[in-house]
Amino acid sequence: MNKKNHSFSKLKKILPLVQKPGRYVGGELNQVRKDWNSAETHVALVFPDIYDIGLPNLGIMILYEQINNRQDALCERAYMPWLDMEIAMRNNDISLYSLESFVPLSEFDIVGFTIPYETLYTNVLNALDLARIPIHSDQRNENHPIVIAGGHAVFNPEPVAPFIDAFVIGEGEEVIHEVIDCVRESKSNNATRAEKIHSLAQIPGVYIPSLYQPEYNDDSTFKALYQAENDAPEMILKRICSKLPPPPTRFLVPSIDVVHNRVALEVMRGCTRGCRFCHAGIVTRPVRERAAADILNSLEIALKNTGYEEIALLSLSSSDYTQIQELVETIVERFSERNLTISLPSLRIESFSVDLMQKLKGVRQGGFTLAPEAASDRMRHIINKPIQVDQLLNTAREIYSRGWQSLKLYFMIGQPGETIEDVQAIADLCKLVIAEGRKVIGKRANLHAGISTFVPKPHTPFQWATLDPLPVVLEKQNLLKDQLRGPGMKMTWSNPRETILEAALSRGDRNLARVIETAWRNGAKFDAWQDQFNYNVWMDAFDACEIDPEFYTSRLRKIDEAFPWDHIHTGVEKRYLRNEFLKSKDEKLTSDCRESCHACGILTEFRGLRRKEPADIWLCPERA
Amino acid sequence: MQRLRITYSKGNELMFTGNLDMQKVWERTFRRADLELAYSQGFHPQPRMHQACPLPLGFTSENELVDFWLNSDESITEVLRKLKSALQPGITILDLRPVSMERKALQTLVTAAKYRVFFDEEVDLDGIEALLTNLKNKKNCIRTRRGKEYDLLPLIQDIVFVNEKPAYLDVTLSAVAGATGRPEEVLDELGFDFTETSIIRTGLILSE
C-alpha cells in the first residue's frame, strides 16, 4: 500500500448510497495490481464513460496488458462515475481515482484517454476536473500528469487540442511503449514538463498540439497550421503495426454485469470495401488478418483465463476474413459442447452468412443483423455499397426459414445526393423483406429497421459533404415513421439534434474547444446518453462563443478547401478521397481493393513496413 | 452426476456484487476450473446451482453456501483442487462436501442468519446497552419497508453487544421468505447510521 491512495473506508461510506457501487471498487478477476514503488512509470487509462461501457473496451484491454507486461511500468484504470457518484465524490472531497490502487489520477505520470467518439469530449473535461487536473494543457504544472489521448475520434484532434498534451494517432500497441520510454527517460533526467512534452513530439505518430498554431481565412475557414517549433513534424502519420500483435488473453472479468461480458477477439483490422461514408474503413487500413490457428489458440487461452460464456469475433467485415469458414467450423467443433454464445458481427448480405450463423448457434435465439445502408441502386452507387435487392430478399428468406424470427436491418438516411424517393425506397424494401418473412413463418416474422442519420466524417470521401439540415432529416424520418409500423415492424432512429452535435464536433477546428468547454461548464456531460444529452446547453454554448454550428455541419465545403485535420495523415491521400467523392457524384462504383489496387496511398506511405512482412500479411494486391 | 455444497467467504472485492452476479461469478469459476456443471433442460439451459440466501450489497461474509450439480464423478479432492486454482479475488473456499441429491433446495433450508456489526471508531457507543434493553422490552416494533408495515421485534432472534476493541454487535435475524430481518433496520431502530459500520455475515442457520 502506498501513501497516496484514498482510504477505502472513506469510499465505503458513500458507496452504499449510490447505484451499482460495484462500478467503483475494481477487484476484478485478472486485475493487475503492482506495488506502486516497483514501477518507474505510472499510467492511468481512462475510458470517459461509465464502467459498464468502458470495462469491455478492447482498446483499454490491449494497452492495459501491453503496459503491465513491462517490469518498469504499471497501468491502472478509471472510468466516469455516474451522476450520483460524481455528486457524492465532490461532496466528500474524493477525486477521480484508479480502481487498482485507489490512487488519485493526479498522482500518475501519464493519464491516457481513449476517445472513440466525439460525444465523449465533455466527459474528458469532467474527468480531468474530477481528478483535479487543470483542463487546459497550458495551465498544468510540473506536478501534473502528462495527458494523452488516442482512439478513432482523435484522427481530428483539433476540437480538443487545448485540453490534451499529446495525441497518439493510430494503433497503440507499439507506440505506447515509445511514449512510456520517453516519459521515463525525461523523468530520470529531471526534465521540465515542457521538455517532457516536447520530447514526445519526436515519436512518430505523436501530435503535440501546443507546438502548432492554426490560422484562418477571413471567412473563418481554416487556412493552415503553422509549426510554432521548428522540430515539430509537418505531418503526423498514423501508427500501424506491420503485423497484428498477439491479441490480449487476460481479459478483465467484472464482478457485476456490464454491456459486453465476453472474450472479444479481432480477427482482422481494416476493410477493403471502401464504403464512402465509413471512417473506420479508411483509418484502419490496410487490411491485416490474424491466422485462424493463432485465433483459435488465443480463444482457448482467453476462455481458460476468464471463464466467459461468450466469444465475439470482431472485424469491420467478418465475411471478408479469408479463413472464415475454417475458423467457424473449428470453433463449433472445439467449443460447441461448452454452452458458449459466439457472435459474428458485420456479415455480408448473402446466404453464406446464414450458413455461418447457423453453424454457430446450437440453440437459435435473438436476431440476425444486416446493414444494407441504402435501398435504391442510385444511393448504393453513391455510397459505394452495391447490394442487389434480390440478394437481400433471398438472404432474408433464408434467415426466416432457418429459425430466426427477427431480422434487423440498418439503413442510413441523409447520405449525399439522397432524395425523398431514395428514402421511400427504404420503406418499400422493408415491406418486401417482411413480406418474405411472412411467406415463410407467417405472423411470427419480425423486422426491426434501425435508421441512423449520416454524419460526414473527416478522412473519408464524404468529408466534403454536408449534413442534411434538421427539417430535411425530420421529413425523412417522418416518412419512415409513417410507413414502418404495423404488426411485426419496428423502427428506431437517431435523435437528429444529437446528430447535429456529432456532425459539428466531427469536422470541427480548434475554435470549437471554447464551445466544448462552455457546454461542459454549463452542465453538458454524458452527451452520448439519450436521456442526458442537452441540446439547449450546446446551442447556448455555440451562441455564447459566437460560433454558428451550421458552419461545421451544413456549409458547402470547397473541393480544394484546407481542412483542420489535414496534418493528421491516415496514409490515405486526400487526392484519393477527393477522387472518390467526385466519383460518388457521378454514381460510379469503386471495386473492393482486394481485387485491384486503387492507389489510396497506404502502400506508398507504409512501404517500409510492408517490406518487413511477407506480402500476404496485408491483403493489398501489388499495384497494377 | 453429483451434488456438492461449498461453504465460502466473500471479501471486500465482492462486497458490491449482488446475488445474480454471484451466480455468474461461480459459473465462470467452474468454466475456468474445467468442471462441467449440469444444465437445466429447455430452451434456455441454465447451470444447476443454488445459492442459500442473498447477501445484501455492501456486506462481507464468512459463511456463504452454494450447492451445485456436476456432470462428472470426480473426487471431492480433485474438484476442490480444480476450484481453488480458478478462484477469483474475494472468494475463499472454507468447505466442500457432498450433499444427497434428494435434499431440498438450499434456499428453503435457511431459517436465520447471523451478522456481526463492527462500529467505526468515531461512533459513540455510550448507552448502547440501555438502547438494547429498551428494544428487547418493547411489545412490538413496527417499521415500514418498501411501503409495507412489519414488526421488526419477532425477526430478532438474538442480539448481543460485545465491548471489545473494536466493539461489535452480534445479531441473529430470521431469514425465511416473507420474514427476513435486515441488520441495517436494527441499527436504524437503535439510532445508528449503518454507513458508519462494517457488517459481516458470520453464519446461516439451516433447518436440517
HADDOCK unambig.tbl for C-alpha pairs under 7 A between the chains (distance, minus, plus):
assign (segid A and resid 13 and name CA) (segid B and resid 195 and name CA) 5.07 0.50 0.50
assign (segid A and resid 13 and name CA) (segid B and resid 196 and name CA) 6.75 0.50 0.50
assign (segid A and resid 16 and name CA) (segid B and resid 58 and name CA) 6.30 0.50 0.50
assign (segid A and resid 21 and name CA) (segid B and resid 16 and name CA) 5.99 0.50 0.50
assign (segid A and resid 22 and name CA) (segid B and resid 16 and name CA) 4.74 0.50 0.50
assign (segid A and resid 22 and name CA) (segid B and resid 17 and name CA) 6.12 0.50 0.50
assign (segid A and resid 27 and name CA) (segid B and resid 13 and name CA) 4.98 0.50 0.50
assign (segid A and resid 27 and name CA) (segid B and resid 89 and name CA) 6.74 0.50 0.50
assign (segid A and resid 29 and name CA) (segid B and resid 88 and name CA) 5.43 0.50 0.50
assign (segid A and resid 29 and name CA) (segid B and resid 89 and name CA) 6.45 0.50 0.50
assign (segid A and resid 255 and name CA) (segid B and resid 17 and name CA) 6.03 0.50 0.50
assign (segid A and resid 255 and name CA) (segid B and resid 21 and name CA) 6.49 0.50 0.50
assign (segid A and resid 255 and name CA) (segid B and resid 25 and name CA) 6.51 0.50 0.50
assign (segid A and resid 256 and name CA) (segid B and resid 17 and name CA) 5.92 0.50 0.50
assign (segid A and resid 256 and name CA) (segid B and resid 21 and name CA) 5.55 0.50 0.50
assign (segid A and resid 257 and name CA) (segid B and resid 21 and name CA) 6.66 0.50 0.50
assign (segid A and resid 304 and name CA) (segid B and resid 32 and name CA) 5.09 0.50 0.50
assign (segid A and resid 305 and name CA) (segid B and resid 32 and name CA) 6.50 0.50 0.50
assign (segid A and resid 306 and name CA) (segid B and resid 28 and name CA) 6.95 0.50 0.50
assign (segid A and resid 306 and name CA) (segid B and resid 32 and name CA) 6.51 0.50 0.50
assign (segid A and resid 307 and name CA) (segid B and resid 28 and name CA) 4.19 0.50 0.50
assign (segid A and resid 307 and name CA) (segid B and resid 29 and name CA) 6.21 0.50 0.50
assign (segid A and resid 307 and name CA) (segid B and resid 31 and name CA) 4.77 0.50 0.50
assign (segid A and resid 307 and name CA) (segid B and resid 32 and name CA) 4.66 0.50 0.50
assign (segid A and resid 308 and name CA) (segid B and resid 28 and name CA) 5.92 0.50 0.50
